[in-house]
Amino acid sequence: MRNLRCWSRHLQCSLMWLLLAASSQAWAACRTSETEPNDSDTTANADICSGVSIAGNISSGSDYDWYKLIVTGPGTINISLSHASGVDFDWFLYAATGSYIAYASTTNNPETGSKAVTAAGNYYLRVKRYSGTGNYTLNITGPIAGSSLPPPTFGTFVVPAKSVGDAPFVLTPPTSNSSGAFSYASSNTTVATISGSTVTIAGAGTSTITANQAADATHSAGSTSATFTVDGGSAVWPCTLPAGVNLGKTGSTADKVATTSGGMVLMGGGTDVDAAIQWMIGKSGGGDVVVLRSTGTNAYNSYIYGLGTVNSVQTLLIDSVAEGDNACVAETIKHAEMVFIAGGNQQNYIDYFKGRAVGNALNYLINTKQVPVGGTSAGMAILGQYYHPGGAADDTTVLQNPAAISIGNNFISNPLLSNLVTDTHFSQRTRQARLMAFMASGIYNYSVSWQNVRGIGCDEATAYALDANGSGKVYGTNYCFFAKATGAPETLSPGSALTWSVGQQALNVYRVQGTAAGTNTFNVNTFTGTGGTTQYWSSDRGTFTIR
């Protein structure tokens, strides 16, 4: 650096040297490999740079790799985790406080996903094993500090709303003070896929479209995002349903507009509970009822029509992805004043409803139009924030490895049932241990805190009618069970039997018997009830106990 001329001002020279050293150090600070210890957020590896890959290793079931991301402003964090073959690693993204805000926990390799953040601050990423041990490569892009170059400044990025059936279109990049090249990603490929800058519509719903800009000589890499909404198409009401979907309508053929009030019925299967259906009819304003199913007949039409005053009852049989995304199917549901989801196989509902036009229509009814929605058996199984797609054993073997029990997330959106998983045919199939395993799986796989995780199980011929204010009544002849945790599981890890004891009081369970008049109650806001009795459930190395 002999060409530097400091003249006689030693302070100026010192400052210049410090600035040069700081710049050189910042360039060298981008992390390229994971270092231990980093098993908690307090020991998280820092110096994460956007677009710079990090090599890591998971060596055991107790090895968790944490990374600290310094987010400089609003934008989208994009995460890709690739790992060795024969293993399964997952990632979870956290804000500075609270539970995870995004995750990727599938069998995909790489595990990819994105999260739009609205403010600068510290965020944390946890990498953990689901099975196996070995090496992985982590790549994160977004508005993350770690480079001496400033991030680009973006103008407005807009992706216009479209409808199913619209032609592919080319994205218009946001304005930027950087010359770096843009690439694009879609967070929901069931809604939209992207090749280069061309978007192809795949189905109804929403997707976050992220514009990632590479670094140039004067700016680091950066990203910005926009929400892309695709509706089911322009179905003019009334419309023509696809062949085979409409199983018939009982009552008036004319649409009726009625004043409704929200509520939800969780029915445990078996014999339908007349009083619970009548409770829903009372909230429907005497409007139109739609029954949803993926197998079966229109037997509910005459049954529901005969229980009270409604304008009509119509059954829709939806047994394909195309029908689940059909605009007229969705519009028919959205015009209903009451919806009842029949029993069957909840995996069909997950495949054909979730994230599609039908699922969006159900969430519209619950959260916007506020109409009563209920389900029995498989129809109840999907109504909590978390759900089991089916297949778990009914006996206590589920406690031998609950971390491996499959649990889904965010199908039906009802704030009253957040952090909650349901189960049906409860006492008849001895599913108490199964509900405990579902709750444990939620804690392990979705990082739900033990303080927040909850469960509801209902017997056959019994239903819980939940009002929009959080209060509810239990109708029928048997019981509903309302479970909450009293402490954290002592042992909960892949391949291990569950120990969740807390002095043999791990789950505080309020058992409420149904009656014809619904005189016994339970409030999900306070998680307290009347007319019931308290049980305590626990598991000691997979041995289940009820006290």
N, C-alpha and C positions, 0 to 999 in steps of 0.2 A: 504493500500500500504506500510505496514511497511517493507516488504521484499526488498523494493528499498533501495539500499545503495548509498547515495549521497556522502559519504566520506566527504571531506572538500571542494569539488568544488561546491559551491552553484549554480553557473551558469549552470553547467551540469544538476543538479537536476531540476532547473527551466525549462530548455528546455525540459527535459523528461516529466515533468508534462504538459507542453503546448502541446506537441505532443499527449499525451494520451487524453487530453481534446478535442483537435481538432478532433481526430479520433472518439471519442464518439459522439461529436456534429454532425459530418458528417453523421454517421449512423442514428441519430435521425432526420435528416433534411428532409428525404424523405417525401414528402407531401402525405397525405392520404385523405384529404378533402379540398374542395374549401372554401375560405374565401372572404367575401366582405370587401371593394369595390375592384372589379376587372373587371370593365366595359370597360376598354380601355387597349391598350398595355402598357401605362405608369404605370398602376396599376396592371399589370398582376401578378398572383400567380407564384412564382418561386419554387425552390427546387423540381423539377420534376425528378423522378428516373425511369429508364427503367424498365418496368415490374411491377411497383407498382401502383395499382389501386387507383383512386381518386374518392371520392363520392362528387357529386355536386348537385345543385338545380337551376332551372330556375323558377323565381317567377312571371315574367310578360313579356310583349312584348318588354319592354325596358331593360330587364336584359340580358346582354351579359357577358359571363365568358371567360376571357382571361388568358392564361398560357404562361409562358416564358420557352423555352427549350434552354438549353445551350448545343449545339452540339459540340462534341469534335473532330470530323473529318469526312471524307467521309463515307457514309453508307446509310442505308435505315431507314427512320422513318415510323413505322407502328402504325396506330391509330385505336382504336376501341371505339365507343361510343354507349353504350346501355342505354335505357331509359325506363321509366314506360310505361305501355300499355295505349293506347288512346291518346298519344301525339306524336309529330314528332319533333325531334331535329336534327340539322345538325352541321358539323364542317368545319372550313376553316383554312388552314395552310399558314403562311406568312413567308417570309424571313425578315431580319431586316428592309428592305425598299421595297416599291412597293406593288403591288396587290398580291392576294393569289397565291400560287404555287401548291396547291392541295386542294381538298375538297371532301366531301361526302354529297350530298343533294338529297336523295331519300326517299322512304317510308320504307326502310329496317331498321330492328332493330336486331342486332346492325348496325350502320353506320360504315363501315370499309374501309380502303384504305391505301396506302403507297406512299411515295415519296423518291426517291433517291436524296441525297444531295451530293455535290461534295466538300464542304469546311466546316470547323469549323465556328462557329459563333452563334449568337443569332437568334432563330426562335420563332414565336409566333403562338399559336393555339387559335382560337375563337370558342366558343360553343354558338349557338343561337337557338331559337325556330322557327319552321315553324308554329306549332300549339300546343296549350295546354301549361300547366305548370306542373312541377313536378321534380322528382329526376332523376339523371343519374349516370352512372359509366363510367369513362374515363380511358383507359389503353393505354399507349404509350410505345413502345419499340424502341430501336435503340441506336446510339452512343451518349447518353445523359448523361451529368454529373449529380451528385446528390448522388453519393456513394463515400465512402472513398477508395474503391478498384479501381484499374486501369482497364480500359476496356481491353478486349482481343485484341491481335494483330493477324490479319488474313493474310493468304497467298492468292494467287489468287483463286477466285471462278469462275468457268466456267460452263455454261450450254450449251452443244453443240446444234447447230441449227438442226431442224428436219423438216419433211414434213408431211402434212396431210396424215393419213393412217399408219404412223410409229407406232410400238408397244410401249407400256408403258416402261419406263426406270427408273432406280434408280439414284438419285443424288449422286454425290461424294462430301462429305463435304469439305469445305476449311480447310487447315491446321490452327491450332490455338495454342497459348500458354496456353489456358484454357482447363480444362477437362469437362466443362459444356456440357450438352446434346444439340443437335441441333434439331430444328424444322424448317419447311419450309412453305412458303406462296407464292401464286401466285396472282399478282395484277389484272390479267385479266382472269377470269375463262371461258370466251368464247374461249380462246386460250389454256389454260392448267389448269388442276386441280391437286391437290397434296393430297395424302393419305400417311401419314408417310413420307417416303422419295421417294415414287414412283410417277412419273409424268405421267399423262394420257393426250394425246393431244386431244383437243376439236375442234380446228379450226385454220384457218390461221390467222396470225397477230403477235403481239409482247406482251410479258408479262414480268414484273419485278419479278424475283424469289428471294425471300429474305431468307437468312439463319440466323435464330435467335438462338443465343447460350445463354443458361441459365447461371447464375452466379455460380461460385464455391467458394472454400474457399479463393482463392487468386485473383480472378478477378470478376468484375461486369458483368452483362449481356451485350451483344453486338450483332451487326448484320452486315452483309455485303450482297451485292446483285449483281445480274448479269442479263443481258438482254437475254431473251429467244425468239428466232425468229422461227416461223413456216411458211413455205411457203405453197402454195396451192397444192404441190405435183409436181411430175416430168412430166409435160405435154409437150410432144414432139410436136413442132409446124411443120406443121399444126396438129390439134388434132380433136377429135370427141366430139361435144357438147352434153350435155344431151338431151334426147328427149323432145321436146316442147320448148326448149330455142331458137333455131334458127328459126326465122320467115321468113328466106329467105334473099338472097343477090341479089342486082341489080348491074350489071356491071361485071367486071372481077373477075374470081375465083382465080386468081393468086395474091399473096401478093405483094404489092409495097412498097418499102422503099423510103421515101421522106424527104426532109428537111423542118422542121416545125418551127413556131414561136409561143410562148405562148400567151394566151389571154383567156378571159372569157366573155360569153354573158349571161346577166340576162334579161329574157324575161317574161313580165307580164301576159302571157296567152292570151286566145282568139285567134284571127287570127294570124297566124305566120308571122313574119316580114322577108320578103325575103331578104332585104338588110343586115340584121344582120347575116342570114345564109350565105350569099355570103361573108361577112366579114370573117367569120370563114373558109370558103372554101379557101379564099385567103391566110390564114395562114397555111393551111393543106398541102401545097405543091402538091396538086392534089393526095394525097394518099388515104387511105381507111378510110371510115367513119363508126362508130358504133353508133347506136341508142339504148339507154337503156330504158326499161320500165318494169312495173310489171303487167300492164293490157293493152289491146288494140291490134292493128294490125300492119302490116308492111307498113302502108300508107306513112310513111316518106321516105321509100326507093326511090320511083320514084320521090317524091317531091324534095328531096335534090339533087338527081342525076341530075335532070333537071335544077337546078339553077346554075351550074358551072361545071368545069372540075374536076372530082374526079375519082379515080380508081374503087371504089365500095362503095355501101351503104348497110349495113347489120343491121337488127334489132334483138336484143336479148331480150327475155321475161324472166325476172328473178323474180319468185314468190315464192321462198322458201329459207330457210337458207342454205340448201344443195347446191342449185344452186349458191347462193351468195358466197359460199366457194369453188366452183368447180374450179379446176386448169385450165381446158381448157377454161372456161368462162373468168377467169382472164387473161389468156394468149391472148385470142382473143382481149380483151380490150387493153392490153398493146401493141399489134401490130398495133393499130389504129393510124391514124394521125389526127383524129378529133372525138370527142364524143359529142353527143347531148342527153340530158336526157328529156324524154317526160313528159307531164303532167300526172296527176293521183292522187294518195294519197301519200303524203310524208312520212307517217308512214310506208308504205311498203318499201320505200327506206331506212328508218332508220333501219327497222327490217332485211332487206335482204342484205344491202350494208355496213352499217357503221361497222367498225372494222373487216370486213371480207375481203376475197380475192378481191371482187369487189371494195370495198372502198379503199383498198391498191393500187389496179391497177389505180384507178382514181387519187389518190394522186401522184402516180409515174408519170402519164402523165403530171400533172400540174407542179410538182416541179423538175422532173428529165428529162423526155423526152421533156417537154415544148411544148405541143400541145394545140390547142384551145379546150376548154371544155365549153359547154353551157347548159342551161336548160330553159324550159318554165313552168309556173304555179308551180306545185309541184317540178318540176326539178329546178326551180329558188329558191324555198323556202329553199333548203338544202345547198345552195352554200356559205353562209356566215359562219363565225366562230360560230355564234349562230343561232339557227333555232327554229321555232315553229312546233311541230309535227302535228298540226291541231286541230280544234275544238273550238278555241276562237271565241267569238261573233264578228260580224262586227260592232256593234254599240258602243256607249260610255259606255255601262255597263262594259266593260273591265277595265275601270278606277276606278271602285268601289273597286277593290282588286287586283291590278296588281302584287303584290308580289306572288299571287297564280297562275299566268299565267305560263303555262309550257313552258320552254325554254331549249333546248338541247345545247350541246357544242362539238366542235371539231369533226365534221364529215368530211367535206372537208377541207383540209389544203391549204389555199392560203394566204400568208402573206399580200397581198393587201387588203384582206377582214377581217383582224383581228379586234376583238372588234365590229363586225358589224352584224346586223340582217336584214333580208330581208322580204318583203311581196309583194304579187301579186294581180292581179285583183283590183288594188288599188282604183282609183276614182269610178270605176263602182260599187264597193261594200262598198264604204265610209269607208276605212280602215285606215284613218289618225290617229284616236284615238288608233286603235289597234297597229300600229307601235310604237306610244309613249308608250303604255303599255308594249310592248316587250322590248323596251329600258330600261324602269324602272325595269322590271323583271331581266334583265341582271345586272343592278346595285345592286339590292337587293340580288339575288340568287347567283351571281358569283363575287360580289365585284368589278365589273368593275367600274373604276372611271368615274365620269360624264365628265371629260375632254377627255376620250378616247372612250366612247360609241358612236356608229354611227348607222344609219339606212338608207336603200334604199328601196323605194317602187316604183313599175312600173305598169302603167296602162296596160290594154289589148291592143293588137296590137301595143305595144311599147317595145323597147329593149335597154338596155345599153350594149355597146360593149367595154369592158375594156381591154386595151393593157397591156402587161407585165410591162411596165414602169410606170403604174399608170394613164395614160391619157385615156380618153374614149369618145365615141360618142353616142348620143342618136338617134336611128332610129325609124321610125314608124309615127303614126298619133296622138298619145296622149302624155302623160307626164311621166317622171320619177322624183322622189322626193328624195333629198339627205339631211338627217337630222343629225344635231349635236347639242349637248347641250351647253347652255351658262352659266349654273350654276347647282348646286345640287338640287334635289327635296327637298322641304320643309317638306312634309309628305309622307313617303314611308315605310309602315310597314304592317304586315299581318292583314287582316280584315279591313283595313282603305282605304278610298277613297284617290286617288292620288291628292296631291297638288304639282304641279311642275309649278310654275308661273314665278319666276324671273322677276317680273314686266311685266307679260304677254308676255315674250320673251324667255321662257324656251328652246324651240328648234328653232334654226335657220335653215330653210328649203329652199333649192334652188330647184326651180321647173323648169325643163328643158323640152321643147317640142321637140318631135321627128320630124325628117324630113326624106325624102327619101334619101338624101345624107349624113345625119349625120353631118350637119353643126354646130349644137349646142353641146357643149362639157362639160365634167366634169372630174376633176382630183382628184382621191381619196387620193393621197399623200398630196396635199395642201388643199383638200376639198374645192375647188373653181371651178367655171365654167364660161362658156360664153353663151350668148344668152338666159339666163333664168331670172327669177324674184325671189325675196326673200319673204318668208312668215315667220311668227312667230306663233308657236303653244304653247298652254299652257293648264294646267288643274288646276282648283280651286275646291278642294273637289269633284272631279269627273266630273265637268262641263268643257267640252272641248271647246276651242276657237281657231279660226284661224284669224290672223290679217295680 
